[in-house]
Amino acid sequence: MWTWECFTPHPPIIVPSVGRGREREAQATVDGMKKLRSLAGGNPPEILFLLSPHAPFSGGLTFTLAEKYAGNFSSFGAPSPSCSYGGADRQGTALAKELASSFPVTARSGKSAVLDHGSLVPLSYLAPWEEEPPRIVLANPIGLTLQQAFDLGQFLAGYEDPSLWGLLASGDLSHRVTPDAPAGYSPLGAPFDEKIASALRENKPSILLSLDEGEIDEAGECGLRSALVFLGLGAGRKTALLSYEAPFGVGYATAFASLNACPDLARNVLETALSAGRRAGEEAALRFPDFPELRRKAACFVTLKKGGDLRGCIGTILPRRETLRDEIAANAMAAALEDPRFPPVTEKELEDLSISVDILSAPENIDSLSSLDPDRYGVIIEKGGRRGVLLPDLEGVDTAEEQISIAAGKAGISSLEGASLSRFTVTRVKEVPLP
C-alpha cells in the first residue's frame, strides 16, 4: 500500500555543508524541500522506492538491489552529512520480477551499494525520520520511453504488497534555462520547465507525453521520466507543486501527492453528513473516487482530534462491510455522532478537527504477554462475552502489562484468568492538508 510520493530536485549546492551559504541563492527550493519533509513526515513509509537518473544504469529500468545503501558528499568537498539505509532487497527483487513482464528491466544485486547525489540530496532533507528510517529500493528510470515511465507509475498504483511504500522520484529539469547555465543556454529551456511545472501542478501528464524528442534533447534534462512516474502513480490524486526556480540556470521543482485517501474519504463523508444527514454521508462515500486502497476488505478505527485532544474514536476489529471505503464511512460518522464520551460533533467544529484512520490486520491468537509489543501490536482481550481492545503505539503505554490492563479495564474484565488474547497490527494514516 502506498502512503505518499514526492518529486524532488537534487542539486548538491542546496545541502548547507556543500553550498556553504550559496544554498540561500536557491531559497525557494530549500523551502520547498522543507515543506516536503513536513508533508511526508506524518505518514512515514516502511519502504522507499527511490528513482534516481544518476544511479547505476544498465538499460531500461535498472534496479540496484542491496542489503545496505550508504553515501556522503565527499566528492563535492563535504564528507558530511553521510547517510546509511537498510535495503528492502527481497521486496525489490519481487517488484523487479513483477515489472519484467511489462517493462524492460535489469537488476543487479549485492551486499552494499553507494548512493549517488540524485539520492543523497533529497534523503538529506527528508532525514531525520520521525519514525524508523525506511528501507530502500533503488532504481534508475532513464532508459524508459516517456510512455513507459508513465505506465510504470500506473502499474505501481495497482501493485499489492503488505508493506507501506513511498515513492521518491528525483530529477532536475532543463539544464539550459539561462545564459549562465553550465550546460549552455537554449531558448527552449524555460518553456520546457513551464510545461513540467504545469503538469505537476495540474496533474496533467498529457502535457509531457506530447513532448517531441527534439524539444527534450534541446532542453537538456534528467528528471522527465521521474516526473512521469510520479504522475502515473498519482493519477486522479491531488498533487501540489511546492516550488520551482532556476537560480543557477538549472530548473528545480518539488512536488508532493498523498497516495492514501482514507482520511480524505472520512472528511468528505463527515462534511456531507453533518450538513445534510447520514444518508447523504453514505451517498458521498459511494461517489468518492474508487482508489485502490479503498477496495480491500478491512476493519478500521477513525479518530477525530481537536487541538490535539481526542474528540471521537469509533472502530471495528473485524470488518463488517465489503470494502474499506464503506467501513471508513460508517466509522467516521459513528466517531463524530455516537462516541458516548463526547457530544456530537457540529458542522462548525469540523474545520478544527484532524482525522486519522487506523487500518487493522486480521487478529491472531497469542498464548502469552511475551508475544506483545505495545509499540507494534494492538491487543484484544476476551472473557465471558466481554471484549476489550487497545490500539498500538499509544502515548503513555510502554509495556504489555499496561496495555492488557487498560484493555481489560475498558471491558470490565477484572481478572486475566481464563481470558483469551489476540494481537493485530495497524497501519495508521494521518490527514495531510496540501497547500
N, C-alpha and C positions, 0 to 999 in steps of 0.2 A: 504494500500500500504506500502511496506517495503522500508526503506531507507538504513540501514546497519545492519550488525551483527558482533559480536566480541566473541572470546573465550578468557577467562582470568583465571589466577590462583587466589587463594585467601589466601595467607599466611599473617596473620596479621603483621608479622615482617617487611613487606615492607612498612607499614604505619609508618612514622617517629616518631610519638608520642608513638608508641608501640616498634619499633625497637631501638630507641634511639642510632642511629649510626650503628646498625647491619644491617639496610636495605642496607647499602653500600656493604655488602657481597653478595647481590643479585642485583647488579647494572644493569646487563643485563635485568632482569625482570622489574626493576624500569624504565629503559629507554624504554622498550617495552610498558609499561603501559602509559608512557607519549606520546609516538608516537601514541598509540591507541586513546588517547584523542584528539590529533591533527587531526587525520583522521576522527574521529566521529563528531568533533565539528562543521564542516561546514554544516552538514545536520542533525540538532537535531530532534529526533522523538517526537511525541506527547505522545506516549505510549511506554513503555519499557517492553518487555516480558522478565522477569528475571528468569533464570533457576539456581537453587542452590541445590546441593546434600545435603546440611545441613539445608534446610528449613523444616518445619513440614512435616511429611510423614505418610500417611495412606494407602499406596498401590498404585501400578500403577503410573500414573502421578497425583500427588497431588497438587491441586490448593489451595493456601491460599489467599482468596479474602478479601480485606478490604478497607474501605474508607480512611484510613491513615496508612502508614508504618513508623516506626521510629526505631532507634537503635544507639548504641555507642560501644566503645571498652573498657568499664569498666571491663569486665571480663578478659581483657588482661592487666589490670593495667593502662589504659589510658582512662579516661572518655571523652576525646575529641580526634578527632573530632566526633561530633554526626551528624546525618542527619535525615531528615524528608521529606517524599514524599507523595503526594496525590495518592490515588488508583484509578485505572480505573476499578472499580468493575463491572460496567454494561457491559463493553466490555469484561472483563474477564469471567463473567458469560456466555455471549453469546459464547465465544470461547470454554469454557469448555463443554457447551451443544453440540456444533457442533462436538467437538472431541469425545464425548462419544459414538457415533455410530460406531467408528472405533478403539478406544483405550480404555484400562482400565483407567478410570478417576474417581477420587474422588475430591470433592470440599468442602471446609469449608469456611465460611464467617463470618465477624464480623465488628464491628466499627473500630478496630485497630488491628495491627499485629506488632510483633517485628521482625526486620531484623537480620538474622544470619550473621556470619562473611563471609560466602560464597557470600553474597550480599553486605555487608558493604565495604569489601576491594576494589572490583572493582568500586563501586559507589564513594568511596572517591577519586579515581583517575580521574574519569570522571567529577566530580564536580570541580569548579563551572561551571554550564552550561552557554553557551553564550546566550542562549535564556531562556525562562521559563522552569524550570525543567520538564521532562516528568512525566506522571503518570505511576504507576507501576502495572503490573500483575505478581504475584509471583507464581512459581510452582517448584516442586521437581520431576525430571525425573528418580530417582534412581530405581523405580520399573518397568521400561520398559525393555523389552529384547533389545538386540542390534539392531535387525531388526526393532522393533517398534520405537526405538529412531530415526533411520534414516528415517523411514516412516513418523514420526511426522514432521520432518523438511520438507519433500516433501509435506506433507499436508499443512503446514503453507505457503509454497511458493505460493500456489493457493488460500489461504484464502482471501476473499474480505471483506474489511472494509474501510470506507471513511477516517479514521484517518491514520496518518503516524506512522508506527511502527518501532521499532528497537529490535533486539534480543541480550541479554547479556547472554551468556552461560558460567557459572562459573564452574571450576573444576580443581583440581590438578591431576597430572599424578601419576606415581608409587611413593609409599612412601618407597621404598626399593632399592634405586639406589646405595647407597654407604654403606660401613661397619658401618659408624656412623649414619645411618638413624634411626630416632626414632622408626620406626616400625620393625627394623631389616633389615638385608641385604638379597637380593635374586639375584642370577646371571641373573634372567630373568627381573629384574627391568630396567636396562639400555636399553636392546633390545626392551622391551615393549615401552619405551618412544621414541626410534628411530622410531618405527612404527607410533606412533601417530604424531610425528613431520613431518614425510614424508607424512602422509595422509593430514595433514593441509596445508603443503607447496604445494603439488601437486594436492590438491582437489581430492583425490582418496579414497573414503570410503571403497572400497573393501579390502583395507589393514586391516581395523579394523573389518569389518564384518566377516572376515575369522579367527579371533582370537578364540581360544578354551577357555572353561571355566577354565581349569586348569591353563593356561597361565595368564588369567586375575586375578584369585584368588591369584596366587603366586606373581604377580607384586604388588598387593595392590594399588588400585586407587580409586578416587571418581569423575573423570571427563570424563570417557569414553563415557557415554551416552550424556553428554552435547556436547562433540565433535561431536558425530554422528548427533545430531540435527543440529548443526552448518553446517555440511557437507551436510545434506539433504536439508536444506533451501538454501544453496549456490550452489547447483548442477548446473554445467555449467558456473559458475561465476569464475572470477579470485580471488583466495584467497592469502593472504600474511601471512606467518609465520614471525612475528616480532621479536620473541625472544624465546630461550629455554635455560634452565640451571637447575642444580640440586644442588644448593650450600649447602643445609642442608640435602642432601640425599633424597629430595623430588623433583620430576620433576615439573617445572613451564613452561608453554608455553603461549604465547599471539599470537592471530591471528585475522585477520580482512578481511571482504569482503564487498564491496559496493553492495547493492541489488537493486539499481535503475540505469538502463543502459541508461537513457535518454541523459545525456551529452556525454557518450561514443559513442552512436549512432551518435550524431551530429558531434563529432570529426572524426569518421570513414568516414562519408559521405563527410565532408569537405576535408579530406586528399585525397580522391579519386577524388572529383570534381575539386579541384584546380590543380591536376596533370594530370587528363585525361578528364575533361569536365563534364558538368552537367548530361548528360545521364549516364555516368559511376557512378556518385554520386547516382543517383536514383537506379541503379542496386546494388550498395553497400548496400543500405538500405534494399533491398529485401533479400540479403544474410546474413544480420546481424541476430544473434540468436533471436529466437522468444520468448523473455522473457514476462512473464505475464503483466508487467506494460506497455508494448508497444502495447498490443492488444486492449485496450479500445479506444473509440472514444472521443476525447477531443481537445479543442483549446490550443494553447501554444505560448509562445514567446521564441525565442532563443537569448541570449545576449552574445556578444563577448567583452572581455576587454583585454587591453594590458597595462601592468604596472599599473593596477588599473583604467585606463581611458577607457571610452566607445569606442569601435571600430566598433560596429554594433549591431543593435537590430531590429528584424522584427518579427511580430507575428500575430495571428488571435484571435479574441474574440469569434468567433463561429467556430466549426470545419468545415473544408472544405473537409476533406478526411475521408476515412472509418476507419483508425486506427491512433493512436498517433504516431506510427512509421513513417507513411507517412507524417504526419503533421510536425514532427520534421525535417525530411529530407528536405522538401520543405522550411521551415522557416530558417533552418541553412544556406542553400545555398543563400537564399534571404538576410539574415543578412550579409553574407560575401561579396556578389556581387552586391546587389541592394539598400542598405541603401543610400538614396540621400545625407546624411550628410557627408559621407566618401568616399574616393576612394576604389575600390575593394580590398579585402584582397589578398595578394600574398601568394604563397605556402611557401615562405621563412619565412613569418611572423607567420605562424600557430603555430610553436613550442613556440612562445612567448605569445600566447593567452590563456586566461582562458575562459571556456564555462560554462554557466548555462542555465537551461531550466525551465521556469515558466509554470506550467500546470494549466489551468483555469477551474473553475467550471462554470456551466451554469449561465448566468446573471439573476438577479431577480430585478424587478422594485421596486423603493422606492419613497416615497412621500416627504421626507424632508432630509435636511442635518443631522438631528439627527440620522438617520439610518446609517450614515457613520462612519468609524473609519479608518483613513489613515494607521494605522499600520496593520490592519487586512483585510480591503476590498480595492479592486481596484474599480475604478469608470468609468462609461461610460455616457457621456452627448451627447444628440442628439437633433438637431433642424434644420429645413429647409433643410433636406437632408445631413447635416453635422454631423460628429461624432468625438468626442474626447475621448481618452482612457488614463488612467493613472494607472499604476500598484501600488499595496500597498507597504508599508514598504520601502519607498524611503528616502534617506538621505536628510534632509532639508525640508521635507514636514511633518509638525507637526499637521495641523488642516484640517478639512474637507473643510473649506473655501479655503485654499491654494490649496488643491487637486482639487477642482472644477475649480478654476481659471486657473490652469495650463492646465487641460484637455480641458477647453473651449478655451483657447488661442491657443492650438495646432490645434484646428479645425476651428479657425477663428470665433468662436461664441462670440459675444460681449455682449450679454445680456442673462440672465438666464430665462427671462420671456418667457413662452411657451415651455421651453425645458423639455425634459424627462430625468430622471435619473435612472440608474440601477447600481447595485453593483455586485461584484463577489469576490471569494476567490482565492488564488493562492497557489499551492504547489511548492516551489522553490527548485530545485535540483542542487547543485553545483558539479562541477567536482572534483573527489577525485583521484589524481595520486597515485597509490600504489607503494611501494618501490620494 
